[in-house]
């Protein structure tokens, strides 16, 4: 890129300054860029479309081609498209002054150029008589004015576009031409690059770009010449491809809507925004067709019907006003129409076969009771060092019972030890059923359905059904307390067990989804406001691991590691989901983190009080106090007695009096859970604290006086950082 | 009226055997060697040496064959209309994968009577992996009106070896396609010929082999057989390692060395593993361990086979 051009330097010299531009406002042109690929997995497309835009913008910026440019990108199963408007046709020329060797080296005593001057001029591509002398602080040097000629967008894009394709990232790439060949998500089969109506010259993976695109597999032509984006969009539409995902989604929504309308009153779509997005990216020319299935399949639970329709066939389900499924489905096909209804018949047959399978499992699984599957879990390994699922169930029972008992003793009347025990016992049984083997995503749900159908208590059945929840942070938590107990027991057992076996999540490796389990624990506790001591719960899980197979001892260090792991997730949830600031979370955690519900309460109070005028200045003072104490090697936590007789200044006395007075009130408020009142009380100390620092020199000459003042500050910090440690507030946001 | 009656008698779609023939005819014209099924129990067409070994190394190859595939755990005593202990795959390997392979495949669907404009044919992400073979690839399942009819894969690795060139594997599920073409609800109703049904020919096999693998096989004997075959395969592979000579100096001993037999024993292990699995005598942990043992044999065979075939190509000396 640094190659200096040797031609017509003088002409280019017209420019001025060290790196002055010398071009007139250039012509603007449009780029059409398309990567033609064999079917890209639909789930990856939305991200790829976004990334294509960012990467393209980045490369354009690197070549100063981005100014005033609009980049839009689109994607479908067989293509990624970029439309760039307002590209500068040619880069501006740039003049640079390049400094060479010192003048004393470049010219001999007679003033004739030496070899050094000659080779410098040659290297820079300028004539000897064009060399300049520049003055620098180090002395006089020779220099050359070098003009970097602006290159055309045409040239640059031919270099940029292959790199853009290369830079797109995918979860897993492949090669189709051999180990030395290009890598991409699926084989690249054609490329379109047209700039200002002219095809660009570049290639990738052995494919040469041109101005020929490809239509829909069955509805379009295989070779379509295009001039620009408008031409491209229009011609592709005529060839069965809707380029813009938004338009495809709109078409699907509109057609779904019209089927719903025709279905009659009260009928509605079983809402599924993820499915809508998926089918948008699965089809180049989406079209909605309607089919029906035998009404007797409606005897199967909705969960199973929907999983079959949605997960496997990607059909939309329909329901009546009561939310019950009806025997109609809507499928999105990649064709303009289904005139003979053949596609519809095909889909209907497939669905019937799938439902028949599901019914077969539903009936054959229930030839015995859910609990009868328990012994079979002995053969299902959870983790080689942690034994079978049967072992895990025994541990879960112990932990769930312990939790329920704790809650019951705290006066939570819904806590039911026997139910928690039974639900934990049944929770994993469905792993041995045919239905879950076929539809793994229905684990838990199937167990819950069988439990209900077989007359288990509703509380127990619901708990079994829900105990994998929450899977993500936006998921609901188990609907009843028993479900929460089983879910917590399952998750804490996984974490403690795996940590004790050395299976600790690192980077992207988290095979047992322990991070998700930890987030689930945090979410259940916070959402349901459960009184759960984290360390005691970890202790209960450790005890279960010791008293039940594999009878493994968990070391205190491992327990501490688990606690830190959970707290780390808790901080994350409080920041990302509850919207607390980094320093607020740190401040509150420093004042204690055993009870997450209490943590959240303190955070809420802190956030409210923080906005009041006294608070931030007080926080600054607290920070100062902590620094002073640290410097004096006197942590706030070490007890020191304040001696009132040693006070010299009024401000000291005033502060002490204020502290004593506020302390009583604060601890009273705190006990009553009135954190905001307590914090207001503390904020009220601002004036006396400020006054103290104005009047009092803490590090007094007299050792006794100094120690007494430090003791006063230590007490202040000790008394008033039990809700949140304000000295953590403010400063840089750290990540 | 008589005309109408005649029309009703005429059945819809190709017979099962005509389906084989049409596909063979089609792929034969694309330059494929039309092979016969491998004569041992395999779980999939991929396991036949014509795929597993041929995709290794640099030599171009095109082959197509029907492969009866046994999956004991999928048996349903002949009572489920869609699930079988044994089914038939039509297996096609093109090495290297031609650029127009998707179109070629779609033409094969037309050749068996599928009107691509009247049906919804699509390629949906489905990467394939065979852990017991140390093999994986990138590709799709092909859906015909929502029905999975083909697995379409660009092999990336086989026997733990990175492939170069890349082969494409096309595996048609013949029963499903035929049931679709004939518009019947159960595989057993498929007309194999004009007067014999799939059920006439295969039902007894499904009933008996399901009964055997779920209820009557002798787990201890299966285990012992597994050990025996594994031992023989391993010993053969050890023998190759200690054989005189090295790459570039092939001897007749090296060229005759029975690595293909080592692979046959590996295939036996794989089938015995499937039988034990169906019998329900393998725990999840043991399962992983047994699979790793089969994989070790497959991977070792693959690398030995590569050495041997390179030598064979360079010609025998001395």
Interface residues (C-beta under 8 A of the other chain):
Chain A: X38 X39 X41 X42 X43 X77 X172 X174 X175 X176 X177 X178 X179 X180 X186 X187 X189 X217 X218 X219 X282 X283 X313 X331 X333 X334 X335 X338 X339 X340 X342 X343 X345 X346 X347 X349 X350 X351 X352 X353 X356 X357 X360 X379 X380 X381 X384 X388
Chain B: X80 X81 X82 X83 X96 X97 X99 X102 X106 X116 X117 X118 X119 X120 X121 X122 X123 X124 X125 X127 X137 X138 X140 X144 X145 X146 X147 X154 X156 X162 X164 X165 X166 X180 X183 X185 X280 X283 X284 X285
